[in-house]
Amino acid sequence: MQKKVTIYDLAKLLNVSPATVSRSLNDHHSISKKTKERILLAAKESGYRTNKFAANLSKQKSNTIGVVVPKLNSYFMSTVLSGIEKAANDEGYNLIISQSLESEKKEKLNTKTLYDSGVDALMVSLAYETTDYEHFNIFTQREIPLLFFDRVFTLPNCPTILIDNKAAGFEATEHLISQGCKNLLHISGNLKRNVYAERLQGFKDAMVKNGLSFRSYNLLETDLDPQKIDVVLKRIKKAKNQIDGLFIANDTMAVECIKELKKIGYKIPEEIKIVGFNNDPISEIISPALTTIDYPGYKLGVLAGQSIISHLNGTINLQSAGSIILKHRLITRESTENK
């Protein structure tokens, strides 16, 4: 394990006093611009980070865990965060939560800020836009525990926690087919992310298994924004063969589909059956109630939090954990029932 870099290490490396290093890092007016730039560059290259938690300075431990999520406004993510917070608070840890707003640039900024804040570990659910993962290298190089959940990417020694999205997509699609649907449309999220790519694969596999050919018109990739429902309605109305089954990658978009399809005269489930994903409370409120996949967000959050803290406490080696898969469950309701 690499030793944590201190201001004394930087002072020795640059042949200056520790006080000069400290003042440069704090942008003190008594230090020349040239010296500051030299010290800041060395600090960056060596992986130095300021520990802002003075109470734990001697232990080099902040008792704080960083969490980066795409958005805070989804029911699923709020349940995950509740679970993480429960696990963290039970063990005397605090959370610093930030949202990337689906931006790779903001995710990188948030990750750096959390590193500089001295967090003991980092938990991440990836943004739509993220295709470069170098911003996580500083954590893996310094052996700071890093865990991905829900939207994950496989990095060496970084465990992941999620459900079997491929199996869930297969089950949702096969349910539609068992209810008589033959002309299916999958409304997906951004296929760069594992969760949506795997749900699509499950959708395809179920079609093939049941003798249905998958074509490009069976897929509509979106950002799952309910305000853009017109794109979905247009695809349904223009379909050469009337779509009779929708598998939608989250409940928010599925509920919006039910509302808007009813407005333009579609009968649900008689003419078109709909399956959502996540089991948000809204899925039970809408009429007809929405068939969905239950994704146990709170349980995922608790498990993720407990796993990170157990690693920090030395009771398990998280780096050898690999993927932890939680069980999903198909919940059938009125939106797919044959009457």
Secondary structure by P-SEA (a helix, b strand, c coil): ccccccaaaaaaaacccaaaaaaaaaccccccaaaaaaaaaaaaaacccccccccccccccccbbbbbccccccaaaaaaaaaaaaaaaaaccccccccccccaaaaaaaaaaaaaacccbbbbbccccccccccaaaaaaaccbbbbcccccccccbbbbbcaaaaaaaaaaaaaaaacccbbbbbccccccaaaaaaaaaaaaaaaaaccccccccccccccccccaaaaaaaaaaccccccccccccaaaaaaaaaaaaaacccccccbbbbbccccccccccccccbbbbcaaaaaaaaaaaaaaaaaacccccccccbbbbbbbbbbccccccc
